[in-house]
Amino acid sequence: MPSSPARLLLLALLFNTSDAQALCSYGGRLYARTTVAQEYRDARWVVRARVIDGKDWESADTSGTLYRLRLIETFKGKLPASFSFSTERNSGGFYLDGASGRPDVGGDYLLFLNPAQAGSAGPPSVRSAPRINYSCGQSRHWREVSPSAQAALRHLRDRR
């Protein structure tokens, strides 16, 4: 089957991504813009959490980081006071790293989380750790969460 220029461009976009331009899909749409309310509805857990540490992991087909977090504030769901979060090191990953590229120990993050999917890669502790709902969405460093987004989260929490 001959390759068309469009097919080659799509393949280049899929396989030539960087941390700065992650490949993200939400509801079947690439690079969708989401709202706090949308992601709140979609996530099982919505929390503000602080990074305690992070450890890299590898499996036969991928690698990632398992972060240990401390719960600061809960907006939805129930997680233990200390819990783990895992992300793969690829174009769709969501990293809790500082400027050095190492875990942002002491950094606070707003996280919209869901359980790991069945068959997730990695060691057992990684396969059971929650994952980000949408890497290009509303999860972010807490200092980047606007006062209006904070108010919206507290309003959504208090309505439950």
C-alpha positions as CSV (number, residue, x, y, z in Angstrom):
1,M,0.0,0.0,0.0
2,P,1.7,3.3,-1.1
3,S,2.3,5.9,1.6
4,S,0.5,9.2,1.2
5,P,1.9,12.5,2.5
6,A,-0.9,12.8,5.0
7,R,-0.2,9.3,6.4
8,L,3.5,10.1,6.7
9,L,2.7,13.4,8.5
10,L,0.4,11.6,10.9
11,L,3.1,9.0,11.7
12,A,5.6,11.7,12.2
13,L,3.3,13.5,14.7
14,L,2.6,10.3,16.5
15,F,6.2,9.2,16.9
16,N,8.0,12.5,17.2
17,T,6.4,14.1,20.3
18,S,8.3,15.6,23.2
19,D,7.5,16.4,26.8
20,A,6.6,20.0,25.7
21,Q,4.1,18.7,23.2
22,A,2.5,15.5,24.6
23,L,0.2,13.4,22.4
24,C,-3.1,13.7,24.2
25,S,-6.5,12.3,23.5
26,Y,-9.7,13.0,25.6
27,G,-13.0,11.4,24.6
28,G,-11.5,10.4,21.3
29,R,-10.5,14.0,20.4
30,L,-6.8,15.0,20.1
31,Y,-5.7,17.9,22.3
32,A,-9.2,18.6,23.6
33,R,-9.7,21.5,25.9
34,T,-11.4,20.4,29.1
35,T,-13.0,22.1,32.0
36,V,-12.6,21.5,35.7
37,A,-16.2,20.3,35.8
38,Q,-15.7,17.8,33.0
39,E,-12.6,16.3,34.5
40,Y,-14.2,16.3,38.0
41,R,-17.1,14.3,36.6
42,D,-14.8,11.8,34.8
43,A,-12.3,11.2,37.6
44,R,-12.8,8.9,40.5
45,W,-10.5,10.9,42.7
46,V,-9.7,14.7,42.7
47,V,-7.1,15.8,45.1
48,R,-4.4,18.3,46.0
49,A,-1.3,16.2,46.9
50,R,2.3,16.8,47.8
51,V,5.2,14.8,46.3
52,I,7.1,12.9,48.9
53,D,9.4,11.0,46.5
54,G,9.6,9.2,43.2
55,K,11.3,6.1,41.9
56,D,11.8,5.2,38.2
57,W,10.6,1.7,37.1
58,E,11.1,-0.4,33.9
59,S,9.3,-3.3,32.4
60,A,9.9,-5.3,29.3
61,D,8.0,-2.8,27.1
62,T,7.9,0.6,28.9
63,S,9.3,2.6,31.8
64,G,7.9,5.2,34.1
65,T,8.0,6.8,37.5
66,L,6.1,5.8,40.7
67,Y,5.6,8.8,42.9
68,R,4.7,8.6,46.6
69,L,2.3,11.4,47.5
70,R,0.8,12.9,50.7
71,L,-2.9,14.0,50.6
72,I,-3.3,17.7,51.3
73,E,-7.0,18.3,50.3
74,T,-9.7,16.0,48.9
75,F,-12.2,17.3,46.4
76,K,-13.7,13.9,45.3
77,G,-13.3,10.3,46.4
78,K,-11.3,8.7,49.2
79,L,-7.6,8.0,49.0
80,P,-5.3,7.2,51.9
81,A,-3.3,9.9,53.6
82,S,-0.2,8.6,51.7
83,F,-0.7,7.0,48.2
84,S,1.2,6.3,45.0
85,F,0.7,7.6,41.5
86,S,2.3,6.2,38.4
87,T,3.0,7.6,35.0
88,E,4.8,6.1,32.0
89,R,7.7,8.0,30.5
90,N,6.3,8.7,27.1
91,S,4.5,11.5,25.2
92,G,1.3,10.9,27.2
93,G,2.9,10.9,30.6
94,F,2.2,13.4,33.4
95,Y,5.3,14.0,35.4
96,L,5.5,15.5,38.9
97,D,9.1,16.6,38.3
98,G,10.9,19.9,39.0
99,A,13.2,21.8,36.7
100,S,16.0,19.3,37.4
101,G,14.0,16.5,35.8
102,R,13.9,14.8,39.2
103,P,10.7,14.4,41.4
104,D,9.4,17.7,42.6
105,V,9.7,16.8,46.3
106,G,7.6,19.2,48.4
107,G,5.6,20.3,45.3
108,D,1.8,20.4,45.5
109,Y,-0.3,19.2,42.5
110,L,-4.0,19.2,41.6
111,L,-4.6,15.7,40.3
112,F,-7.7,14.2,38.6
113,L,-7.1,10.5,39.0
114,N,-8.6,7.2,37.9
115,P,-7.7,3.6,38.7
116,A,-5.1,1.9,36.5
117,Q,-6.6,0.0,33.6
118,A,-6.5,-3.8,33.7
119,G,-3.3,-5.0,32.1
120,S,-1.3,-1.9,32.9
121,A,2.4,-2.3,32.4
122,G,5.0,-2.3,35.1
123,P,5.7,-4.1,38.4
124,P,2.8,-4.9,40.7
125,S,3.1,-1.7,42.8
126,V,2.8,0.3,39.5
127,R,0.0,-1.7,38.0
128,S,-2.3,-0.9,41.0
129,A,-1.4,2.9,41.3
130,P,-3.9,5.5,40.1
131,R,-3.3,7.3,36.8
132,I,-4.0,10.9,35.5
133,N,-7.4,11.2,33.9
134,Y,-6.0,13.3,31.0
135,S,-2.4,14.4,30.7
136,C,-3.2,17.6,28.8
137,G,-6.1,18.6,30.9
138,Q,-6.7,20.2,34.3
139,S,-4.1,18.3,36.4
140,R,-1.3,20.7,37.1
141,H,1.1,22.2,39.7
142,W,-1.0,23.8,42.5
143,R,0.5,27.2,42.0
144,E,-0.9,27.2,38.4
145,V,-4.5,26.5,39.6
146,S,-6.4,29.8,39.4
147,P,-8.5,31.1,42.3
148,S,-11.6,30.6,40.1
149,A,-10.6,27.0,39.5
150,Q,-10.0,26.5,43.2
151,A,-13.4,27.9,44.0
152,A,-15.1,25.7,41.3
153,L,-13.4,22.6,42.9
154,R,-14.7,23.5,46.4
155,H,-18.1,24.2,45.0
156,L,-18.2,20.8,43.2
157,R,-17.0,19.1,46.4
158,D,-19.6,20.8,48.6
159,R,-22.5,19.9,46.2
160,R,-21.8,16.2,46.7
